[in-house]
Amino acid sequence: MIDIPYPLTTQRLILRRFHTDDLDAYFAYQSLPETARYLYGEARSYAQCMARIAQYVEGTFTGPGDWATFAISAQDSPELIGEIALKWNSGGKPEGQGAPERVGEIGWTLAPAAQGLGYATEAAQAVLDLALKQLDFYRIEARLDARNHASAAICERLGMRSEGVLLNNMYLKGEWTSETVYAVVR
């Protein structure tokens, strides 16, 4: 088990645990089709948002498959403006081998009003630093819809390297989509 040092603070942001009071603000942006455009699922219903918030509130980060999810708010306002998550992946350890290096994945979603202000880059840099410098992760990936040029630009600003595009590897929302993989290693 890893203790996540909530909250993380940056120059302009607080990355904290979710709490139930975040539900309405979370629903406000998660229910929008434009928010879901590049995500795996459709825009979320209020009930789906309730379930997701409950999952975030109760979540643990004990091993592969777990997510550490941070609510993002500005330093000058407690209002939820987005979320960023770190997933602990299995790392592809061969059977019978020693302890694997920690491998993870990072992802973010921001409310439309918070986009284009550098908040995602700032939050992602804080989570990357946490993962690579404090939690001893070896590799962090970001997997995104190849059409998501804004998230690709964030990855590049973070110093992540594009490792390639998986052409038409997922059938989502009635169409084949390609996925770009970015990564950084310690």
N, C-alpha and C positions, 0 to 999 in steps of 0.2 A: 504494500500500500504506500502511496505517495501522498504526503500532505501538501495540498495546493495552498500557497500563501495568499489567500484572499484578504483584502483586495490588492490588486496591482494598481499602481498609479503611474501616470505618465504626465507630461507637461500639461495636457488639457483634459485627460480622461481618468475615470475610475473604472476599473474592471473588477467587478464584484460578483458575489453569488447572486443568483436570481432569488427573488422572494415573491410571494403571492400577489403583492401590490403591483407587480409588473404586468399582470395579465392584460389589462386594457390597452396599455401602450404596445405590448407585444402583438396583440390581435390587430391593432390599428395598422401595422405594416405587414404582418404575416398574412393578412386576409387580402392583400392587393395582388392582382395578377402580375403586375410589373415586378413585384418582389420575388415572386415564384418563377419568373421567366427562365432563369438559368439553374434553378434548384431541381432536385429529383422529383419532388411532388408538386401538386397543385397548390394554389392559395389555400390556407388553412381556415377551417371553421372555428368558431368560438370554442366548441367542445374539444377540438384537436389542440387548440392553443392551451386550454386548461390542462390537458393531459401532458403536453410538452413542458409546461411550467412546473408541474408536479414532478416530472422526471428530473428536471434541472435542479429543483430545490433539494430533492432527495439523493441526487447522484453522488457516486463515489468514484475514485480514481485508483483502483486497486490492481489493475493488470490489463493485459491485452483485451481489446474490445470496449473498454470504458472510455467515456468522454469527460473532460473537464470543460464545462461551459461557463463562460463569463458574460454577465450582463454588462453592457457598455453604457455609461452615462458621462456627461460632461462634468468637469470639476465644479462648474458654477450652477449645476442643476441636477437634481436626483432623477429626472425623467429618463426612462430607458430609451436609448436611441439605436440599439442594435445588440448583436451578440457575436461572440467569437468563441470557437471551440478548438480544443486540442484532443485528438483521438490517439489512444495508445494502440498501435497495430502490433501484430504478432512478430513482425520482423523476418519472417521466412526462415526461421531456424530449422536446420535439418534434424531429423529424428536422432536422438542419442547424443547430440552435440552439447557443448557447455552452454552456459547462460548467454542468450543473445544480447546484442546491443539493443537499446530501446529505439524503436522506430515509431514515428508518429505522423499524423496528418493534421493540417490546420484548415479552418474554413471560417468564413464570416458572412454576416448578413446585416445590413444597416437599413434603417428607415429612409425613405426617399429624401426627406428634409436634411438628413445627416450625410448624404452621399456627396462626393466631390469636394469635401473639406479637409481631406487628409486623415480623417478619423480611423478609417480601416487600416491604413498603413501604420499609423501610430499604435493602434491596439495590437496589430499583428506583430510588430517589432517587439512589443513587450512580451507577448506570448512566446515568440521565437526565442528571445533571450532567456525566458524562464525555462523553456524546454531544453535548450542546448547548454546553457551555462549552469543552471541550478538543479534541474531534474535529470541531467546526464543522458539525454536523448542523443543518439548519434546522427539520425537522419529525420528530417521533417519534409513532408510532401504537401503540395496543394494540388488538388484535382479539380479542374473546372471545365465547364462547357467551352469549347474552342471559340465560340462566338462572344464570350464574355471578355471583351477587350479591357474593360475597366479593372477587373480582377487580375488579368494578365499583367497590366501595368503596375499594380500593387506588388505582385510577386517580383517583378523586375526591380522595383524600387527597394525591395527587401534584400536584394542580392541573390534571390533564388534563380536557378538556372532552368530553362526550358529543356526537358529531357525528351520531348517528343509529343506527337499527337496520335492518339488511338482513333483511327478513322472509323466513323459510324459504328462505335462499339456499344452504344446503348440506344434502345428504342424508348423514347420518352415523349409523353404528351402527343402521341400520334405521328412522330417522325424520328428518323434515325439522326442521332447527334454524335459528334466527335468530342473527345475529351483531351485536353492538354494537361500534361503532368509537369509541374515545377517541383524542384527540390533544392534543399540546402543540406550539407553535411557538416558536422562539427570538425 
